[in-house]
């Protein structure tokens, strides 16, 4: 769970940095990335539990 939090925190910090530089504060890409991180984490956790 710690790694999931760190991945989401890294995505948010990266989004803030790029948005500040590019002056484009579109949140749609950030939400898609966070959903992808959560789905990937859950899929990996489920496959580890099966073996």
C-alpha positions as CSV (number, residue, x, y, z in Angstrom):
1,X,0.0,0.0,0.0
2,X,3.0,2.3,0.7
3,X,4.2,1.9,-2.9
4,X,0.7,2.7,-4.3
5,X,0.7,5.9,-2.3
6,X,4.2,6.8,-3.4
7,X,3.3,6.2,-7.1
8,X,0.2,8.4,-6.9
9,X,2.2,11.1,-5.0
10,X,4.9,11.0,-7.7
11,X,2.2,11.3,-10.5
12,X,0.7,14.3,-8.7
13,X,4.0,16.0,-8.2
14,X,5.0,15.4,-11.8
15,X,1.7,16.7,-13.0
16,X,2.1,19.9,-10.9
17,X,5.7,20.4,-12.2
18,X,4.7,19.9,-15.9
19,X,1.5,22.0,-15.5
20,X,3.5,24.8,-14.0
21,X,6.1,24.8,-16.8
22,X,3.5,24.4,-19.6
23,X,0.8,26.6,-18.0
24,X,-1.8,23.8,-18.8
25,X,-3.7,22.7,-15.7
26,X,-5.8,20.0,-17.4
27,X,-6.7,17.4,-14.8
28,X,-8.0,14.7,-17.1
29,X,-4.6,13.2,-17.8
30,X,-3.8,13.1,-14.1
31,X,-7.1,11.2,-13.3
32,X,-6.5,8.7,-16.0
33,X,-3.0,8.1,-14.8
34,X,-4.1,7.6,-11.2
35,X,-6.8,5.2,-12.2
36,X,-4.3,3.2,-14.3
37,X,-1.9,3.1,-11.3
38,X,-4.6,1.8,-9.0
39,X,-5.9,-0.8,-11.6
40,X,-2.3,-2.0,-12.2
41,X,-1.6,-2.3,-8.5
42,X,-4.8,-4.3,-7.9
43,X,-4.1,-6.6,-10.8
44,X,-0.6,-7.3,-9.6
45,X,-1.8,-8.0,-6.1
46,X,-4.4,-10.4,-7.3
47,X,-1.9,-12.4,-9.5
48,X,0.5,-12.6,-6.5
49,X,-2.3,-14.0,-4.3
50,X,-3.1,-16.8,-6.8
51,X,0.4,-18.2,-6.8
